[in-house]
C-alpha cells in the first residue's frame, strides 16, 4: 500500500503535467544544489518549473501518456523541466544552462515530450534555436502588415497625383492675368 507522501507526490506531478505545454527530461547527476537552484531561477523566469522526480512516481503520474519509448528514458537520476508557457523558451533556458556547465558531461537532456510527441535530445536542441513565440508572432504580423502598408502608400500617391493634376488644370484654366492699361 503506497504511503501518503507518495500519493501526494503523484497528485502534485499530475497537476503540474496538466498545466504544462511540454516537458524536457534531463539527467542532473553531478549538479550542485546551487546549480540546480540557478537552473530553477532561469526556468521560472520563462514560466517553467524544474523538479527532480522519482522515476516510478513520475511513471504513475504520466498514466496513459507513458509510452514504452518514454518509459525506457526513465532510468537513473531524472529531473524534469515543465514548460507552462513557452516550450521554446524553456528549452533555450535548459540548453543555455547546460552550455554553462560544460565541464559536467553527465548532465544532459534525455528527451522532450511536447503534445504527446517524444523529441530526441537533438530535436530539443533544434527547438531551443527557434525564435521566441512573441518574435514569431511579430514576424507574422509584420509580414501581413507589409502589403497593406504598401497598398496604402500607393493609393496615397495615386490620390495625391490626381489632386496635383486637377490643381494644375485649374491653374492653367484659371482667370487670365489682369491687363495693364497704357498710361
Secondary structure, DSSP 8 states (H G I E B T S, - for coil): ---HHHHHHHHHHHHHHHH-SEEEEEE-TT--HHHHHHHHHHHHHTTEEEEEE-HHHHHHHHGGG--HHHHHH--SSEEEEEESS-HHHHHHHHHHHHHHTTT-TT-EEEEEEETTEEE-HHHHHHHHTS--HHHHHHHHHHHHHHHHHHHHHHHHHHHHHHHHHHHHHHHHHS---------
